[in-house]
């Protein structure tokens, strides 16, 4: 299998199932923090303002990242990308800046 085909296969596998709890646990988030991130993700996805600039997987990474940062965890976007690479085999960099201005109320509610 070529390198590109292998990378595509890993990407499809990483995005095909909800592994949010696995990611949150591996970062050391509490159950409550995970629940906050998951609720934030669901509220955003269900909002009429959501224009889907991120995949569901990308949004999940963004929400977990925001909760981790707001809770005082020392994690950078690069560290998060490296961490998702280790867990999922595909690195996903948080890019909440793409959408967070439209959802500051939701972010404040859950962080």
C-alpha positions, 0 to 999 in steps of 0.5 A: 500500500502506498504512503498516501493510501495508508494515510487516507485509510488512517484518516477515514478510520479516525473520523468514522467513529466517536473517540472523544472519550478516549481522547479526553481521558488520555489528556487527563480530563475529568468525566465532567470536563469531557461531558462539557466538551461533548455538550459544547460540540452537540450544541454547536452542531445543532445550532442554525449558525453552524456552517460546518467549517470543521468535520465532526472529528475536528470540532470534537478536537476543538471542543476538547482543546478549549475545555482543556485550555480553560481548565488550566491544562498546559496544552498547545495546538501543536501538542494536541496535534501530536497527541491526536496523531499518537492516539488516532494515527492521524494528527488533527490540529485544533482550529477553534479560531475558525468558528469560535467568534460565532459561539462565544456564548456556548463556549463560555457556558461549557468552559 
